[in-house]
Amino acid sequence: NMSKLFVISAPSGAGKTTLIKSLLEHSSKRNLRLGISCTTRSKRKNETNGESYFFKTKEEFQEMSEKVELLESAEVFGNFYGTPRKWVEEQLNKDIDIILELDWQGEKQIKENYPDAVSIFILPPSLEDLRERLNKRNQDSEDDIKKRLAQAKIEIINGCSFDKIIINDDFEAAVKDLIFIIDLDKEIPQERQELVKNSLNQLLDQ
């Protein structure tokens, strides 16, 4: 069984979702899929159960958790999210590669279950850039943005221990980096690695 599990993580506002969408469009791997999470949050109008999420009650989720049927789980704003073990195993057994979009705590939990999983952390070019992106989204108050930037710093510190680190300084280049890692099973080009090193030094100095 040659299929692989990938975990992709990034601070809020680093452009992870858009990068993954583009990766899925440009990947040469026919069998690359985004993981589906279980969640206890309520279903929105345009959502179908079993597409982006498996919708569960808190009781069902609790039961899955107790029976060790989740590879990882987290609570976000009072709702629970988790990766269903059985679904992931079924996909991997069908030679489908899976990408899980998780935070660093989720990555740690996945690594305990799947040490061979490849974890990829996406850096923002700078904290200034992140602040601008969060401002542009216009969803957050000044106070929220401060909190998110402090959170980003924690994410980045923990992201340092991921298998691979890329930087979303230039969208096309970042997608290429993902393709190097996921499609070609290669290291990203040397100059991209240098860029990551330099950025990490700056991000962690602030």
SULGI-V539472 format. One record per backbone hydrogen bond with DSSP energy under -1.0 kcal/mol. NH is the residue of the N-H (numbers start at 1). CO is the residue of the C=O. E is the energy in kcal/mol with one decimal. If there is no record, write none. Layout:
nh: [NH;NH]
co: [CO;CO]
e: [E;E]
This chain:
nh: [6;7;8;9;14;19;20;21;22;23;24;25;26;27;32;33;35;37;38;39;40;47;50;51;54;56;61;62;63;64;65;66;67;68;69;71;74;76;79;81;82;83;85;88;89;90;91;92;93;95;96;97;98;99;100;102;107;108;109;110;111;112;113;114;117;118;120;121;122;123;130;131;132;133;134;135;136;137;145;146;147;148;149;150;151;152;153;154;155;156;157;158;159;160;161;162;164;166;168;169;174;175;176;177;178;179;180;181;182;183;184;186;193;194;195;196;197;198;199;200;201;202;203;204;205]
co: [98;118;100;120;11;15;16;17;18;19;20;21;22;23;29;97;99;52;82;54;80;44;53;48;37;39;57;58;59;60;61;62;63;65;64;83;81;79;76;74;38;72;69;84;85;86;87;88;89;92;91;31;4;33;6;8;103;104;105;106;107;108;109;110;114;5;7;164;9;166;126;127;128;129;130;131;132;133;141;142;143;144;145;146;147;148;149;150;151;152;153;154;155;156;158;159;119;121;123;167;170;171;172;173;174;175;176;177;178;179;179;180;189;190;191;192;193;194;195;196;197;198;199;200;201]
e: [-3.4;-2.5;-3.0;-2.5;-1.9;-2.1;-2.6;-2.2;-2.2;-2.7;-2.7;-1.4;-2.1;-2.1;-1.1;-3.0;-3.6;-1.1;-3.4;-2.2;-2.0;-2.0;-3.8;-2.0;-2.7;-3.0;-2.6;-2.6;-2.3;-2.4;-2.5;-2.4;-2.1;-1.4;-3.1;-3.1;-2.6;-3.1;-2.2;-2.8;-2.1;-2.1;-2.4;-2.0;-2.8;-2.6;-2.1;-2.7;-2.3;-1.6;-2.2;-2.1;-2.1;-2.7;-3.2;-1.5;-2.2;-1.9;-1.7;-2.5;-2.5;-1.3;-1.3;-4.0;-2.2;-2.5;-3.4;-2.7;-2.8;-3.1;-1.8;-2.5;-2.4;-2.5;-2.5;-2.4;-2.7;-1.9;-2.5;-2.1;-2.0;-2.9;-2.4;-2.1;-2.5;-2.5;-1.8;-1.5;-2.6;-2.9;-2.3;-2.2;-2.5;-1.1;-1.4;-1.9;-2.4;-2.7;-2.8;-1.1;-2.4;-2.3;-2.2;-2.1;-2.1;-2.2;-2.6;-2.1;-3.3;-1.5;-2.0;-2.6;-1.9;-2.3;-1.9;-1.9;-2.3;-2.7;-2.5;-2.8;-2.1;-1.9;-3.4;-2.6;-1.0]
